[in-house]
Amino acid sequence: MAFTSLTSAQCDANSPLDETLMQLVRTNFDDLDDRVNALAALSSQDVRDDFIQDVTGSGVADAVIWDSYASTLTGAVIAPHQYKISGAATGQAAIQATGERMHIDTGEDYVAVLEFRIKNAGTDADWIAVGFIDRSIVDVNLVNYDANFIGIVRGSGSDWDIRVASGGTDTDNTGHGTQATWTKFKFTVTCTSTGSPSVAVDVDDVSIGAAITTNIPATVLRPVVNVYFASGGAADLRIDYVLSYFNGRPLAA
């Protein structure tokens, strides 16, 4: 897609209505059509939630977008447009894209994007995982999960670790952002049937470097936000927004 601006000289009363001008008009209309089609493709099954409010009024995440699971931890929408997972007793809480929403398969041919902004406001949370995962949230206790996962986990210190894992083997890129302050992550997963997928990661709009090409899970994945709390302190994970979509590309020229 490439929009070409028309100059005032091309459009004034003395300018000829020539082939060059008409070709520019035609290609700009083609560009507009491409942009409309791109937006339509992104809007059908993607996950786009900035947690303005919940649908039911009960404090749960939007059931059209998310499946929710909680043992003793709870989730609630709080102002301004934040989703909060909290609790002070042993348990797990998670939201995961529904079966009708975003699923990716790294063995197919497209680009998938997952972007989110989070903050750990609690005094403790034994395990936090945000990203793409292969399992249902009710099927597995996501403590130190490393079977098939692309995303971030709570680091050993005050920061976040980026993890790409397949079958229990990890590629970890450690020490990003600060848990106690808002941090934005963007994962761009290039899926390919040739067997060479890759994962590029930006943290606060800055690339971490070369794309990750090892231990990428070859299975169906979908977005998840998970908190597990075992002992001491209190869990309090804040989520500002989550975006997940196919063939991510800017609509700007």
N, C-alpha and C positions, 0 to 999 in steps of 0.2 A: 504494500500500500504506500502510495506517495502522492500527496496533494501538492499541486503547483499553484502558487499565488499568481493572480493576474495583476499586472501593474495598471495604474491609472491611465498611462499612455495607451495601453492596449484597448481600453474601454471608453475612451472619450469619443466625442461626436465626429472627430476628424479621422479616426482610425478605421482602416478597412476591415470588413468582416471577411477575413481571408482564411485560408486553410489552416494556417498556424494557430490562429485564435480558436477556431472550431475544434481542432485536435486537443487543445488544452481543456476546453470545456468538456469534451467527450471523456478524456482521461480522468478529469476530476469527478465526473458522474460515476465512472467505473470505480474510482477510489471510494466514493461514498457508498456504493453498493457493497464493496468488499468489507467496509467497516460495519455496516448494518448486519451483514452475514456473520461477521466475527462475533459481534455482540450477541446475536441469536444463538450461536454455538456455545458461548460461554454461559448462557443463562439457564439452560435446561436442567443440568444435574449438578451444577457447582455448589459449593458451600460459601455463602457470603453472609456473615452475621456479625454485626457490631453490637449486639445485645442491648438494643434500645429498651426493649421490654419483653417479657415473656408472654406467650399466647394465653395461657390458662389463668394467669394471675396468682398461681400458687408458688412462684419462685423457681420453677423448673425451666430448663432450656427449651427453646422452640422445638416442639415435637415433630414438626414438619421436616426440620433439618437434622435433629439430633435424637439418638437413643440415649437415655440417661440410666445410670446405675449408681446406687449408693447403698452401703451397708450402714455405717454410722456417720459418715461424712455427708454433708449436704451441699447443694448448689443453690444459688439465688442470683437473680439479676439485681444489681445495685446501681445507683446513679453515680457518675454520668456514664452511661453505656459501658458497664463492666459486668462481667459474670464472675462470681466469687464462689470458689469451692472451699468449704471450711469445715472444721470439726475439732474436737478436743479429746476424742477417744479413739481407740484402735479401730481402723476401718479403711474403706476404699470408696472413692467416688470418681466417676468418669462420665464424660459425654463423648459420643462417637457418631460419626455421620451415619444416617439411616441407610437401609438397603437400597433406597431409591436415589441416594445421593452419590457423591464422588467416590468412585473406586478407580484404582489404577493397577495396571499390570506392566511391570518393567520389561516384559517380553513382547510388548506390542509397540506400535510406531506412533508416538506423539510426545509432546512435552506437557508435563503436569507441574503445576505450581502450588505450593502451600506457603502461605504467609500468615504470621500471627504476631501479636504484641502482648507480652505477659510480664507479670511481676509476682515474686513470692513475698507477700507481706506478712507471713506467719513467722512465729518463733521457731518452728520446726515443721518439717514434712519429710518423712523418711524417704519417700520416693515420688518424684514427679517425672512424667513423660508426656511430651507433646510432639505429635508428628503423624506419620503413616504407620499403621500396624496391621498384621495379618489376621488377628484373632478378634472374636467378639469380646466386648468388655466384660460380659458375664461369664465367659468361658475360662478366663485366665486371671490369676492374681498378678497384676503387672508390677511386681517388685523386682527391680534390677533386670527388666525384661530385655533380652538380647537375642531372641530367636529370629524374628523377621521384623525389622523396624528401621525407619528413616525419620530422624527428628532430633530433639534435644532431651537431655536428662539432667537431673540435678547434679552439679559438680561436687567434688569432695570439699571445696572451699565455699567461697561466696559467689561463685560464678556458675555458668552453664557449660555443659559438654555437648558437643554435636556427636551423634552416634548413628552409624550406618551398620546394620547387623544382619547376618544371614546364618541361620542354623546354629546360633550360639557363638559365632565368631564375629568380633566387633572391629570396625575401623572407627576409632574415637579421635576427635579433634577437640582438645580440652581448653578451658579457660576463656570463655566468651561472655561479655557483658557482666552485669552485676545483678544477682537475683533480687536484691532489695529495691532496685529501680527498674523502670519500664525498659524493656529490651525488645527490639523488633527482629524477627528472624524470617528469612525468605529462602525456601528450598525450591530449586528448579531441577526437576527430575526428567532427564532425557531418556525416554523409554525407546527401545529399539529391538526389532526382531532379529538383528544380526548378532545379538549376544554381547553387546558392548554398551550397556547403559551407564549413565553417569549422574552424579548429584552435585550441583553447584549450590553454594550457600553464601548468602549475604547476611551480615549482622549489622543492624542499624545502617542499612544501605551501603555497606562496605563489604566487598568480597573477602572471604577468608583465604583466597588463593586458588590454586588449581582445583578443578572438580574432583570429587572422590569417585574412584572407579573400582574399588575393591569391596567385597562383602555386601554387594547390593542384592537384596532378596529377590528371587525369581518367583513371585507369587502375587496374588491379588491383595492389595493394601487399601485401607481407608483411613481418613483422619480421626485422631483420638486426642483427648485431653484427659490425663489420668493423674490422680493423687492418691497415694497410700500413706497412711499415718499409723505408726506403731506405738510410739512412746514419747513422753516428754513434750512440753510446749504445746503449740496449737497450729494446725494447718490453715493456711489462708492464701490460696492462689488466686490471683486476679487475671482475667483475660479481657483485653480491650476489644479485640476483634480477631476473627479467623476468616481468611479467604483461601479457597482451594478451587482450582479450575484447570481445564485442559487447554493445551495450545496457547499458553499465556504469551501475549505479545502486546506492547503498548499500542493504543489506537492513535497516538500522536503521529504526525507525519515524520 
